[in-house]
């Protein structure tokens, strides 16, 4: 949306562009401090990165509840 390259974001955040690629594809976790810094660089609230998360949690909770439900076995 901001038309920034990974290289530009990396320089602004203080990492190599390869690290930005790893963050982007989920290969590497991002620390809270780095996420806060990234939000500042991109000029978005920190909550921007968590939009829609409650919907994912709701689905995961429903799947977990289904898997944890005791099953009856035919004898």
PyMOL Python script that loads the backbone (N, CA, C, O; Angstrom):
from pymol import cmd

cmd.read_pdbstr("""\
ATOM      1  N   UNK A   1       0.817  -1.192   0.000  1.00  0.00           N
ATOM      2  CA  UNK A   1       0.000   0.000   0.000  1.00  0.00           C
ATOM      3  C   UNK A   1       0.870   1.270   0.000  1.00  0.00           C
ATOM      4  O   UNK A   1       0.519   2.281  -0.607  1.00  0.00           O
ATOM      5  N   UNK A   2       1.986   1.188   0.681  1.00  0.00           N
ATOM      6  CA  UNK A   2       2.877   2.345   0.747  1.00  0.00           C
ATOM      7  C   UNK A   2       3.907   2.345  -0.370  1.00  0.00           C
ATOM      8  O   UNK A   2       4.670   3.298  -0.526  1.00  0.00           O
ATOM      9  N   UNK A   3       3.922   1.277  -1.136  1.00  0.00           N
ATOM     10  CA  UNK A   3       4.866   1.123  -2.249  1.00  0.00           C
ATOM     11  C   UNK A   3       6.321   1.169  -1.779  1.00  0.00           C
ATOM     12  O   UNK A   3       7.182   1.762  -2.429  1.00  0.00           O
ATOM     13  N   UNK A   4       6.573   0.533  -0.641  1.00  0.00           N
ATOM     14  CA  UNK A   4       7.932   0.409  -0.130  1.00  0.00           C
ATOM     15  C   UNK A   4       8.480  -0.952  -0.529  1.00  0.00           C
ATOM     16  O   UNK A   4       7.750  -1.944  -0.535  1.00  0.00           O
ATOM     17  N   UNK A   5       9.743  -0.999  -0.856  1.00  0.00           N
ATOM     18  CA  UNK A   5      10.368  -2.286  -1.136  1.00  0.00           C
ATOM     19  C   UNK A   5      10.763  -2.940   0.187  1.00  0.00           C
ATOM     20  O   UNK A   5      10.818  -2.284   1.227  1.00  0.00           O
ATOM     21  N   UNK A   6      11.034  -4.225   0.131  1.00  0.00           N
ATOM     22  CA  UNK A   6      11.520  -4.916   1.330  1.00  0.00           C
ATOM     23  C   UNK A   6      12.833  -4.286   1.788  1.00  0.00           C
ATOM     24  O   UNK A   6      13.094  -4.178   2.987  1.00  0.00           O
ATOM     25  N   UNK A   7      13.640  -3.880   0.845  1.00  0.00           N
ATOM     26  CA  UNK A   7      14.915  -3.246   1.175  1.00  0.00           C
ATOM     27  C   UNK A   7      14.685  -1.948   1.948  1.00  0.00           C
ATOM     28  O   UNK A   7      15.363  -1.691   2.943  1.00  0.00           O
ATOM     29  N   UNK A   8      13.750  -1.142   1.503  1.00  0.00           N
ATOM     30  CA  UNK A   8      13.461   0.129   2.179  1.00  0.00           C
ATOM     31  C   UNK A   8      12.924  -0.116   3.588  1.00  0.00           C
ATOM     32  O   UNK A   8      13.312   0.579   4.528  1.00  0.00           O
ATOM     33  N   UNK A   9      12.049  -1.082   3.739  1.00  0.00           N
ATOM     34  CA  UNK A   9      11.506  -1.407   5.060  1.00  0.00           C
ATOM     35  C   UNK A   9      12.624  -1.926   5.959  1.00  0.00           C
ATOM     36  O   UNK A   9      12.725  -1.538   7.123  1.00  0.00           O
ATOM     37  N   UNK A  10      13.451  -2.794   5.420  1.00  0.00           N
ATOM     38  CA  UNK A  10      14.554  -3.357   6.196  1.00  0.00           C
ATOM     39  C   UNK A  10      15.489  -2.268   6.713  1.00  0.00           C
ATOM     40  O   UNK A  10      15.876  -2.283   7.882  1.00  0.00           O
ATOM     41  N   UNK A  11      15.847  -1.335   5.857  1.00  0.00           N
ATOM     42  CA  UNK A  11      16.732  -0.239   6.264  1.00  0.00           C
ATOM     43  C   UNK A  11      16.081   0.580   7.370  1.00  0.00           C
ATOM     44  O   UNK A  11      16.736   0.935   8.350  1.00  0.00           O
ATOM     45  N   UNK A  12      14.805   0.879   7.219  1.00  0.00           N
ATOM     46  CA  UNK A  12      14.094   1.692   8.207  1.00  0.00           C
ATOM     47  C   UNK A  12      13.989   0.981   9.560  1.00  0.00           C
ATOM     48  O   UNK A  12      14.032   1.620  10.611  1.00  0.00           O
ATOM     49  N   UNK A  13      13.850  -0.349   9.519  1.00  0.00           N
ATOM     50  CA  UNK A  13      13.699  -1.129  10.752  1.00  0.00           C
ATOM     51  C   UNK A  13      15.057  -1.512  11.342  1.00  0.00           C
ATOM     52  O   UNK A  13      15.168  -1.768  12.541  1.00  0.00           O
ATOM     53  N   UNK A  14      16.083  -1.550  10.499  1.00  0.00           N
ATOM     54  CA  UNK A  14      17.414  -1.873  10.979  1.00  0.00           C
ATOM     55  C   UNK A  14      17.790  -3.336  10.860  1.00  0.00           C
ATOM     56  O   UNK A  14      18.564  -3.851  11.668  1.00  0.00           O
ATOM     57  N   UNK A  15      17.244  -4.012   9.849  1.00  0.00           N
ATOM     58  CA  UNK A  15      17.593  -5.415   9.590  1.00  0.00           C
ATOM     59  C   UNK A  15      17.921  -5.561   8.111  1.00  0.00           C
ATOM     60  O   UNK A  15      17.760  -4.617   7.338  1.00  0.00           O
ATOM     61  N   UNK A  16      18.374  -6.732   7.725  1.00  0.00           N
ATOM     62  CA  UNK A  16      18.627  -7.009   6.308  1.00  0.00           C
ATOM     63  C   UNK A  16      17.309  -7.373   5.630  1.00  0.00           C
ATOM     64  O   UNK A  16      16.379  -7.832   6.292  1.00  0.00           O
ATOM     65  N   UNK A  17      17.223  -7.176   4.329  1.00  0.00           N
ATOM     66  CA  UNK A  17      15.963  -7.437   3.642  1.00  0.00           C
ATOM     67  C   UNK A  17      15.586  -8.910   3.702  1.00  0.00           C
ATOM     68  O   UNK A  17      14.405  -9.249   3.623  1.00  0.00           O
ATOM     69  N   UNK A  18      16.577  -9.790   3.842  1.00  0.00           N
ATOM     70  CA  UNK A  18      16.267 -11.217   3.961  1.00  0.00           C
ATOM     71  C   UNK A  18      15.462 -11.496   5.221  1.00  0.00           C
ATOM     72  O   UNK A  18      14.607 -12.383   5.238  1.00  0.00           O
ATOM     73  N   UNK A  19      15.740 -10.729   6.284  1.00  0.00           N
ATOM     74  CA  UNK A  19      14.988 -10.908   7.528  1.00  0.00           C
ATOM     75  C   UNK A  19      13.539 -10.469   7.330  1.00  0.00           C
ATOM     76  O   UNK A  19      12.625 -11.106   7.855  1.00  0.00           O
ATOM     77  N   UNK A  20      13.322  -9.402   6.590  1.00  0.00           N
ATOM     78  CA  UNK A  20      11.955  -8.961   6.288  1.00  0.00           C
ATOM     79  C   UNK A  20      11.231 -10.054   5.513  1.00  0.00           C
ATOM     80  O   UNK A  20      10.054 -10.307   5.767  1.00  0.00           O
ATOM     81  N   UNK A  21      11.908 -10.705   4.575  1.00  0.00           N
ATOM     82  CA  UNK A  21      11.304 -11.804   3.822  1.00  0.00           C
ATOM     83  C   UNK A  21      10.899 -12.939   4.759  1.00  0.00           C
ATOM     84  O   UNK A  21       9.825 -13.520   4.607  1.00  0.00           O
ATOM     85  N   UNK A  22      11.753 -13.252   5.721  1.00  0.00           N
ATOM     86  CA  UNK A  22      11.458 -14.329   6.669  1.00  0.00           C
ATOM     87  C   UNK A  22      10.264 -13.973   7.548  1.00  0.00           C
ATOM     88  O   UNK A  22       9.433 -14.831   7.846  1.00  0.00           O
ATOM     89  N   UNK A  23      10.176 -12.704   7.966  1.00  0.00           N
ATOM     90  CA  UNK A  23       9.021 -12.256   8.742  1.00  0.00           C
ATOM     91  C   UNK A  23       7.750 -12.376   7.901  1.00  0.00           C
ATOM     92  O   UNK A  23       6.721 -12.861   8.372  1.00  0.00           O
ATOM     93  N   UNK A  24       7.841 -11.932   6.666  1.00  0.00           N
ATOM     94  CA  UNK A  24       6.685 -11.873   5.787  1.00  0.00           C
ATOM     95  C   UNK A  24       6.083 -13.252   5.524  1.00  0.00           C
ATOM     96  O   UNK A  24       4.861 -13.404   5.506  1.00  0.00           O
ATOM     97  N   UNK A  25       6.932 -14.249   5.321  1.00  0.00           N
ATOM     98  CA  UNK A  25       6.420 -15.586   5.019  1.00  0.00           C
ATOM     99  C   UNK A  25       6.202 -16.421   6.273  1.00  0.00           C
ATOM    100  O   UNK A  25       5.761 -17.567   6.175  1.00  0.00           O
ATOM    101  N   UNK A  26       6.501 -15.875   7.450  1.00  0.00           N
ATOM    102  CA  UNK A  26       6.271 -16.591   8.696  1.00  0.00           C
ATOM    103  C   UNK A  26       7.364 -17.583   9.042  1.00  0.00           C
ATOM    104  O   UNK A  26       7.180 -18.420   9.925  1.00  0.00           O
ATOM    105  N   UNK A  27       8.494 -17.505   8.366  1.00  0.00           N
ATOM    106  CA  UNK A  27       9.608 -18.410   8.629  1.00  0.00           C
ATOM    107  C   UNK A  27      10.289 -18.082   9.953  1.00  0.00           C
ATOM    108  O   UNK A  27      10.821 -18.967  10.623  1.00  0.00           O
ATOM    109  N   UNK A  28      10.268 -16.802  10.324  1.00  0.00           N
ATOM    110  CA  UNK A  28      10.896 -16.337  11.553  1.00  0.00           C
ATOM    111  C   UNK A  28       9.875 -15.538  12.355  1.00  0.00           C
ATOM    112  O   UNK A  28       9.107 -14.752  11.799  1.00  0.00           O
ATOM    113  N   UNK A  29       9.879 -15.746  13.648  1.00  0.00           N
ATOM    114  CA  UNK A  29       9.001 -14.950  14.518  1.00  0.00           C
ATOM    115  C   UNK A  29       9.560 -13.546  14.650  1.00  0.00           C
ATOM    116  O   UNK A  29      10.763 -13.315  14.531  1.00  0.00           O
ATOM    117  N   UNK A  30       8.654 -12.623  14.899  1.00  0.00           N
ATOM    118  CA  UNK A  30       9.058 -11.233  15.058  1.00  0.00           C
ATOM    119  C   UNK A  30       8.821 -10.830  16.511  1.00  0.00           C
ATOM    120  O   UNK A  30       7.756 -11.094  17.069  1.00  0.00           O
ATOM    121  N   UNK A  31       9.804 -10.201  17.111  1.00  0.00           N
ATOM    122  CA  UNK A  31       9.678  -9.804  18.511  1.00  0.00           C
ATOM    123  C   UNK A  31       8.684  -8.653  18.640  1.00  0.00           C
ATOM    124  O   UNK A  31       8.378  -7.963  17.668  1.00  0.00           O
ATOM    125  N   UNK A  32       8.195  -8.467  19.844  1.00  0.00           N
ATOM    126  CA  UNK A  32       7.249  -7.376  20.098  1.00  0.00           C
ATOM    127  C   UNK A  32       7.912  -6.025  19.827  1.00  0.00           C
ATOM    128  O   UNK A  32       7.287  -5.123  19.269  1.00  0.00           O
ATOM    129  N   UNK A  33       9.163  -5.893  20.219  1.00  0.00           N
ATOM    130  CA  UNK A  33       9.877  -4.630  19.995  1.00  0.00           C
ATOM    131  C   UNK A  33      10.047  -4.350  18.501  1.00  0.00           C
ATOM    132  O   UNK A  33       9.878  -3.215  18.055  1.00  0.00           O
ATOM    133  N   UNK A  34      10.379  -5.379  17.738  1.00  0.00           N
ATOM    134  CA  UNK A  34      10.549  -5.198  16.293  1.00  0.00           C
ATOM    135  C   UNK A  34       9.196  -4.887  15.650  1.00  0.00           C
ATOM    136  O   UNK A  34       9.120  -4.060  14.741  1.00  0.00           O
ATOM    137  N   UNK A  35       8.133  -5.541  16.113  1.00  0.00           N
ATOM    138  CA  UNK A  35       6.798  -5.277  15.578  1.00  0.00           C
ATOM    139  C   UNK A  35       6.379  -3.838  15.856  1.00  0.00           C
ATOM    140  O   UNK A  35       5.798  -3.175  14.997  1.00  0.00           O
ATOM    141  N   UNK A  36       6.676  -3.365  17.053  1.00  0.00           N
ATOM    142  CA  UNK A  36       6.361  -1.978  17.412  1.00  0.00           C
ATOM    143  C   UNK A  36       7.131  -1.021  16.496  1.00  0.00           C
ATOM    144  O   UNK A  36       6.574  -0.039  16.005  1.00  0.00           O
ATOM    145  N   UNK A  37       8.403  -1.313  16.273  1.00  0.00           N
ATOM    146  CA  UNK A  37       9.226  -0.483  15.394  1.00  0.00           C
ATOM    147  C   UNK A  37       8.681  -0.511  13.965  1.00  0.00           C
ATOM    148  O   UNK A  37       8.624   0.523  13.299  1.00  0.00           O
ATOM    149  N   UNK A  38       8.291  -1.670  13.509  1.00  0.00           N
ATOM    150  CA  UNK A  38       7.721  -1.800  12.165  1.00  0.00           C
ATOM    151  C   UNK A  38       6.428  -0.987  12.038  1.00  0.00           C
ATOM    152  O   UNK A  38       6.190  -0.354  11.010  1.00  0.00           O
ATOM    153  N   UNK A  39       5.608  -1.007  13.069  1.00  0.00           N
ATOM    154  CA  UNK A  39       4.372  -0.216  13.058  1.00  0.00           C
ATOM    155  C   UNK A  39       4.691   1.273  12.940  1.00  0.00           C
ATOM    156  O   UNK A  39       4.013   2.003  12.216  1.00  0.00           O
ATOM    157  N   UNK A  40       5.726   1.718  13.655  1.00  0.00           N
ATOM    158  CA  UNK A  40       6.126   3.124  13.568  1.00  0.00           C
ATOM    159  C   UNK A  40       6.589   3.468  12.160  1.00  0.00           C
ATOM    160  O   UNK A  40       6.208   4.503  11.613  1.00  0.00           O
ATOM    161  N   UNK A  41       7.412   2.602  11.572  1.00  0.00           N
ATOM    162  CA  UNK A  41       7.941   2.843  10.223  1.00  0.00           C
ATOM    163  C   UNK A  41       6.803   2.903   9.205  1.00  0.00           C
ATOM    164  O   UNK A  41       6.805   3.750   8.312  1.00  0.00           O
ATOM    165  N   UNK A  42       5.837   2.001   9.344  1.00  0.00           N
ATOM    166  CA  UNK A  42       4.726   1.939   8.390  1.00  0.00           C
ATOM    167  C   UNK A  42       3.597   2.909   8.734  1.00  0.00           C
ATOM    168  O   UNK A  42       2.630   3.040   7.984  1.00  0.00           O
ATOM    169  N   UNK A  43       3.730   3.589   9.881  1.00  0.00           N
ATOM    170  CA  UNK A  43       2.745   4.564  10.336  1.00  0.00           C
ATOM    171  C   UNK A  43       1.356   3.939  10.484  1.00  0.00           C
ATOM    172  O   UNK A  43       0.361   4.474   9.996  1.00  0.00           O
ATOM    173  N   UNK A  44       1.317   2.785  11.173  1.00  0.00           N
ATOM    174  CA  UNK A  44       0.055   2.113  11.466  1.00  0.00           C
ATOM    175  C   UNK A  44       0.012   1.808  12.957  1.00  0.00           C
ATOM    176  O   UNK A  44       1.061   1.678  13.586  1.00  0.00           O
ATOM    177  N   UNK A  45      -1.179   1.690  13.532  1.00  0.00           N
ATOM    178  CA  UNK A  45      -1.255   1.286  14.939  1.00  0.00           C
ATOM    179  C   UNK A  45      -0.833  -0.181  15.078  1.00  0.00           C
ATOM    180  O   UNK A  45      -0.989  -0.964  14.142  1.00  0.00           O
ATOM    181  N   UNK A  46      -0.310  -0.542  16.218  1.00  0.00           N
ATOM    182  CA  UNK A  46       0.169  -1.908  16.432  1.00  0.00           C
ATOM    183  C   UNK A  46      -0.959  -2.927  16.206  1.00  0.00           C
ATOM    184  O   UNK A  46      -0.704  -4.052  15.776  1.00  0.00           O
ATOM    185  N   UNK A  47      -2.185  -2.536  16.491  1.00  0.00           N
ATOM    186  CA  UNK A  47      -3.330  -3.416  16.283  1.00  0.00           C
ATOM    187  C   UNK A  47      -3.559  -3.792  14.831  1.00  0.00           C
ATOM    188  O   UNK A  47      -4.257  -4.764  14.544  1.00  0.00           O
ATOM    189  N   UNK A  48      -2.982  -3.037  13.919  1.00  0.00           N
ATOM    190  CA  UNK A  48      -3.109  -3.331  12.494  1.00  0.00           C
ATOM    191  C   UNK A  48      -2.669  -4.759  12.186  1.00  0.00           C
ATOM    192  O   UNK A  48      -3.267  -5.434  11.349  1.00  0.00           O
ATOM    193  N   UNK A  49      -1.634  -5.206  12.861  1.00  0.00           N
ATOM    194  CA  UNK A  49      -1.089  -6.527  12.597  1.00  0.00           C
ATOM    195  C   UNK A  49      -1.944  -7.654  13.170  1.00  0.00           C
ATOM    196  O   UNK A  49      -1.718  -8.826  12.870  1.00  0.00           O
ATOM    197  N   UNK A  50      -2.929  -7.293  13.996  1.00  0.00           N
ATOM    198  CA  UNK A  50      -3.763  -8.293  14.643  1.00  0.00           C
ATOM    199  C   UNK A  50      -5.205  -8.281  14.155  1.00  0.00           C
ATOM    200  O   UNK A  50      -6.047  -9.008  14.683  1.00  0.00           O
ATOM    201  N   UNK A  51      -5.495  -7.457  13.149  1.00  0.00           N
ATOM    202  CA  UNK A  51      -6.854  -7.389  12.612  1.00  0.00           C
ATOM    203  C   UNK A  51      -7.258  -8.754  12.075  1.00  0.00           C
ATOM    204  O   UNK A  51      -6.504  -9.395  11.342  1.00  0.00           O
ATOM    205  N   UNK A  52      -8.459  -9.193  12.450  1.00  0.00           N
ATOM    206  CA  UNK A  52      -8.978 -10.473  11.993  1.00  0.00           C
ATOM    207  C   UNK A  52      -8.513 -11.654  12.828  1.00  0.00           C
ATOM    208  O   UNK A  52      -8.925 -12.786  12.575  1.00  0.00           O
ATOM    209  N   UNK A  53      -7.667 -11.413  13.814  1.00  0.00           N
ATOM    210  CA  UNK A  53      -7.134 -12.514  14.608  1.00  0.00           C
ATOM    211  C   UNK A  53      -8.216 -13.208  15.419  1.00  0.00           C
ATOM    212  O   UNK A  53      -8.152 -14.424  15.598  1.00  0.00           O
ATOM    213  N   UNK A  54      -9.205 -12.479  15.915  1.00  0.00           N
ATOM    214  CA  UNK A  54     -10.246 -13.109  16.726  1.00  0.00           C
ATOM    215  C   UNK A  54     -11.018 -14.142  15.905  1.00  0.00           C
ATOM    216  O   UNK A  54     -11.459 -15.152  16.453  1.00  0.00           O
ATOM    217  N   UNK A  55     -11.188 -13.909  14.615  1.00  0.00           N
ATOM    218  CA  UNK A  55     -11.876 -14.883  13.762  1.00  0.00           C
ATOM    219  C   UNK A  55     -11.052 -16.159  13.638  1.00  0.00           C
ATOM    220  O   UNK A  55     -11.609 -17.257  13.630  1.00  0.00           O
ATOM    221  N   UNK A  56      -9.749 -16.026  13.541  1.00  0.00           N
ATOM    222  CA  UNK A  56      -8.865 -17.197  13.463  1.00  0.00           C
ATOM    223  C   UNK A  56      -8.910 -17.953  14.779  1.00  0.00           C
ATOM    224  O   UNK A  56      -8.964 -19.182  14.786  1.00  0.00           O
ATOM    225  N   UNK A  57      -8.890 -17.224  15.903  1.00  0.00           N
ATOM    226  CA  UNK A  57      -8.946 -17.863  17.212  1.00  0.00           C
ATOM    227  C   UNK A  57     -10.260 -18.603  17.401  1.00  0.00           C
ATOM    228  O   UNK A  57     -10.277 -19.700  17.960  1.00  0.00           O
ATOM    229  N   UNK A  58     -11.361 -18.017  16.943  1.00  0.00           N
ATOM    230  CA  UNK A  58     -12.665 -18.663  17.075  1.00  0.00           C
ATOM    231  C   UNK A  58     -12.690 -19.994  16.335  1.00  0.00           C
ATOM    232  O   UNK A  58     -13.194 -20.986  16.861  1.00  0.00           O
ATOM    233  N   UNK A  59     -12.151 -20.023  15.116  1.00  0.00           N
ATOM    234  CA  UNK A  59     -12.103 -21.263  14.337  1.00  0.00           C
ATOM    235  C   UNK A  59     -11.201 -22.291  15.000  1.00  0.00           C
ATOM    236  O   UNK A  59     -11.539 -23.474  15.056  1.00  0.00           O
ATOM    237  N   UNK A  60     -10.054 -21.846  15.502  1.00  0.00           N
ATOM    238  CA  UNK A  60      -9.119 -22.766  16.154  1.00  0.00           C
ATOM    239  C   UNK A  60      -9.736 -23.338  17.423  1.00  0.00           C
ATOM    240  O   UNK A  60      -9.574 -24.525  17.708  1.00  0.00           O
ATOM    241  N   UNK A  61     -10.438 -22.512  18.185  1.00  0.00           N
ATOM    242  CA  UNK A  61     -11.093 -22.989  19.402  1.00  0.00           C
ATOM    243  C   UNK A  61     -12.156 -24.026  19.084  1.00  0.00           C
ATOM    244  O   UNK A  61     -12.273 -25.035  19.778  1.00  0.00           O
ATOM    245  N   UNK A  62     -12.929 -23.780  18.038  1.00  0.00           N
ATOM    246  CA  UNK A  62     -13.973 -24.731  17.646  1.00  0.00           C
ATOM    247  C   UNK A  62     -13.348 -26.050  17.196  1.00  0.00           C
ATOM    248  O   UNK A  62     -13.870 -27.117  17.521  1.00  0.00           O
ATOM    249  N   UNK A  63     -12.255 -25.997  16.465  1.00  0.00           N
ATOM    250  CA  UNK A  63     -11.583 -27.218  16.018  1.00  0.00           C
ATOM    251  C   UNK A  63     -11.000 -27.981  17.205  1.00  0.00           C
ATOM    252  O   UNK A  63     -11.057 -29.210  17.244  1.00  0.00           O
ATOM    253  N   UNK A  64     -10.444 -27.257  18.165  1.00  0.00           N
ATOM    254  CA  UNK A  64      -9.877 -27.894  19.341  1.00  0.00           C
ATOM    255  C   UNK A  64     -10.977 -28.566  20.157  1.00  0.00           C
ATOM    256  O   UNK A  64     -10.812 -29.697  20.614  1.00  0.00           O
ATOM    257  N   UNK A  65     -12.102 -27.867  20.342  1.00  0.00           N
ATOM    258  CA  UNK A  65     -13.213 -28.432  21.107  1.00  0.00           C
ATOM    259  C   UNK A  65     -13.740 -29.700  20.443  1.00  0.00           C
ATOM    260  O   UNK A  65     -14.065 -30.675  21.119  1.00  0.00           O
ATOM    261  N   UNK A  66     -13.819 -29.679  19.127  1.00  0.00           N
ATOM    262  CA  UNK A  66     -14.286 -30.860  18.389  1.00  0.00           C
ATOM    263  C   UNK A  66     -13.325 -32.025  18.572  1.00  0.00           C
ATOM    264  O   UNK A  66     -13.752 -33.161  18.778  1.00  0.00           O
ATOM    265  N   UNK A  67     -12.044 -31.748  18.497  1.00  0.00           N
ATOM    266  CA  UNK A  67     -11.038 -32.807  18.632  1.00  0.00           C
ATOM    267  C   UNK A  67     -10.970 -33.351  20.056  1.00  0.00           C
ATOM    268  O   UNK A  67     -10.649 -34.523  20.258  1.00  0.00           O
ATOM    269  N   UNK A  68     -11.268 -32.513  21.036  1.00  0.00           N
ATOM    270  CA  UNK A  68     -11.179 -32.927  22.436  1.00  0.00           C
ATOM    271  C   UNK A  68     -12.430 -33.639  22.920  1.00  0.00           C
ATOM    272  O   UNK A  68     -12.426 -34.245  23.992  1.00  0.00           O
ATOM    273  N   UNK A  69     -13.494 -33.572  22.146  1.00  0.00           N
ATOM    274  CA  UNK A  69     -14.747 -34.204  22.568  1.00  0.00           C
ATOM    275  C   UNK A  69     -14.557 -35.717  22.622  1.00  0.00           C
ATOM    276  O   UNK A  69     -14.020 -36.316  21.691  1.00  0.00           O
ATOM    277  N   UNK A  70     -15.009 -36.339  23.740  1.00  0.00           N
ATOM    278  CA  UNK A  70     -14.864 -37.795  23.847  1.00  0.00           C
ATOM    279  C   UNK A  70     -15.697 -38.497  22.763  1.00  0.00           C
ATOM    280  O   UNK A  70     -16.795 -38.062  22.415  1.00  0.00           O
ATOM    281  N   UNK A  71     -15.153 -39.562  22.263  1.00  0.00           N
ATOM    282  CA  UNK A  71     -15.880 -40.332  21.262  1.00  0.00           C
ATOM    283  C   UNK A  71     -16.388 -41.610  21.905  1.00  0.00           C
ATOM    284  O   UNK A  71     -15.786 -42.133  22.843  1.00  0.00           O
ATOM    285  N   UNK A  72     -17.488 -42.098  21.395  1.00  0.00           N
ATOM    286  CA  UNK A  72     -18.025 -43.374  21.896  1.00  0.00           C
ATOM    287  C   UNK A  72     -17.624 -44.454  20.927  1.00  0.00           C
ATOM    288  O   UNK A  72     -17.679 -44.275  19.710  1.00  0.00           O
ATOM    289  N   UNK A  73     -17.225 -45.560  21.473  1.00  0.00           N
ATOM    290  CA  UNK A  73     -16.807 -46.684  20.651  1.00  0.00           C
ATOM    291  C   UNK A  73     -17.870 -47.750  20.649  1.00  0.00           C
ATOM    292  O   UNK A  73     -18.487 -48.033  21.676  1.00  0.00           O
ATOM    293  N   UNK A  74     -18.080 -48.331  19.513  1.00  0.00           N
ATOM    294  CA  UNK A  74     -19.023 -49.445  19.423  1.00  0.00           C
ATOM    295  C   UNK A  74     -18.331 -50.682  19.978  1.00  0.00           C
ATOM    296  O   UNK A  74     -17.165 -50.949  19.686  1.00  0.00           O
ATOM    297  N   UNK A  75     -19.087 -51.436  20.794  1.00  0.00           N
ATOM    298  CA  UNK A  75     -18.499 -52.655  21.397  1.00  0.00           C
ATOM    299  C   UNK A  75     -19.003 -53.880  20.735  1.00  0.00           C
ATOM    300  O   UNK A  75     -18.618 -54.987  21.110  1.00  0.00           O
TER     301      UNK A  75
END
""", "prot")
cmd.dss("prot")
cmd.show_as("cartoon", "prot")
cmd.util.cbc("prot")
cmd.orient("prot")
